[in-house]
Amino acid sequence: MKNIILARIDDRLIHGQITIGWLKKINVDTVVIVDEELRKNSFLSDMTKNAAPDNYKIKILTEKEFIDYYDGQESEDLLVLSKRPQIYESIQNKSRIFKEINIGNIGSKEKSKKIYKSIYMNEEEKKSIKNLLEKDCSIYVQILPEDSKIKIEKLI
């Protein structure tokens, strides 16, 4: 059985806050990135895997592959990363895997509004967050491990 230690929305995926901040504070065996496009691009997949410290298994999976992997027999502690809340919503609609999700960074884009520091959301992302909340998934903002958790309901 898999144990999700941290599920995080961060459009930068593996970067300094993850490698220097989170991975030093949480105990995981495997970093799983759920990203359809990255999964299909072997060059970018290799670059992303090389950005991670050597002592972790790195898996880049589609949503379906993640659900199958999560349901597998091997016992592992996981850090799950994805760029957008819609990915978590899609997975949660098929299999109630996530109990809580951390939001670390969602960059600015067209029609998005700043809700907190480096977190910008458009209406589609807010709708996905609200749907996840309705499915008993706790969602909070916590940029770094030493920061306090802020419930997303206070920000959107």
N, C-alpha and C positions, 0 to 999 in steps of 0.2 A: 504494500500500500504506500502511496505517495503522501507526503506531509508537506503542505505548502506553508513555509515559514513566512514568506512575504510575496504578495502579488502586487505589482507596481505598474502604474501607467507612467511611462516616461518616453517621450518621443525621441530621445537620444539613445535609448537602449543601454548599451554598456559604455560607460564613461567614468570620469573621475569620482562623481558622487557615489556610483555603484562600487567601483573597484577599491577606492580608498575609504569611503564612508560605510556603506551598508555591508559589504562582504566582510569587513573587519568586525562588525557588531553582531551579525547573525551567523548561525551555524548551518550551512547548507552544503550538500554534496554536488548539486547540479543547478546550473542556471539554464532555464528554459525560456527561449524567446518565441513568442507566438506571433508570426508575421508571414502572411502568404507571399508577399512580394520578395522579401528577403530569402525565403525558403527556395524560391525559383531562381535566384541569382547566385550562382556558386562563387563568383568573385567577391561580391559583397558579404556573403555568408562567411567566407574564409577570413575576410578583413575583420568582421565583427567577432568571430571566434578568437582571432589573434589579439584583440583588444582586452580580452579577459585574462586574469591570472592563470598560470598553468595548472594550479592545484584543483581546478574545478572542471567537471564535465560540462560542456556547453552543447545544448541541443537547440536547433532552430526548426520549428514545426509549424504546420498548418493547424487550423482550429481542430479539424477532425483528427489529425495525428496526435495533437495534444490530449484530446479526450481519451483516445485509445491508450496513449502512453500513461496517462494518469490512472487509468483503470487497470494497468498491468500489475503483475505480482511483485516486482522488485520494490524493496523498501528504500526510499530516498527522501531526503529533505530538500525542498525546492525553493529557489527564488524564481518567480515567474515574471517576465517582463513583456509588455506590449505597448505599442505606441498610442493606441486609442481606446476609449471606453467602449466603443461599439464592439470590439473584439471580445472583451469580457462579457458584454451583454449577450452576444451570439452564443458563446460557450455556455453561459448560465441558463439560457433558454433551452439548451439541449441536455444539460447535465448540471445539476446544482453543485458545482465544485467549490466555488469561492464563498468563504464566510466574511472576509473583509478584503478591501482593496485600498492600497496606498496610491495617492496621486503625488508624483514628484515633479513632473514638468510636462506641460503641453504648450508648445510654442504658438506664437501669434500667427494667424492666417486670416484670410478674407472672412469678414462677418463674425469674427470672434471678438470677445470682450475679456478684458483682464479681470480675473476673479481673485487672484492672489499672486503676488510676486511674479514668478515665471510660469504662471498657469493661466492660459487663455482658453475659453470655450465658446463654441458656436452653439446654436440651438439644438442641432442634432446630437452633439456630445452631452449637453445638459439633459436631453430627453433620455439618452442611454443611461446616464447616471441615475436619474429618477426611476427608471425601470429596474435597475439593479437594486436600488434601495427597496423597492416594492417586493423584490424577491429575497428579502431578509439578508441582504449583503450590506455590511457596514462599510462606509467609504469615508476616508479621511485624507487630509493633506498633511504631509510630513516630508519636507524637502530632504533633510538630513536626520540621521538617527537621534542626534541630540536635541532636535527641535521638538516642541510639543505637538501632539496631534490636534488637528482642527477638523471637526466634523464638517463634511461637505455641505450639509444642510444649512450651515451658517453662512455659506459663501455664494450659494446659487439660489 
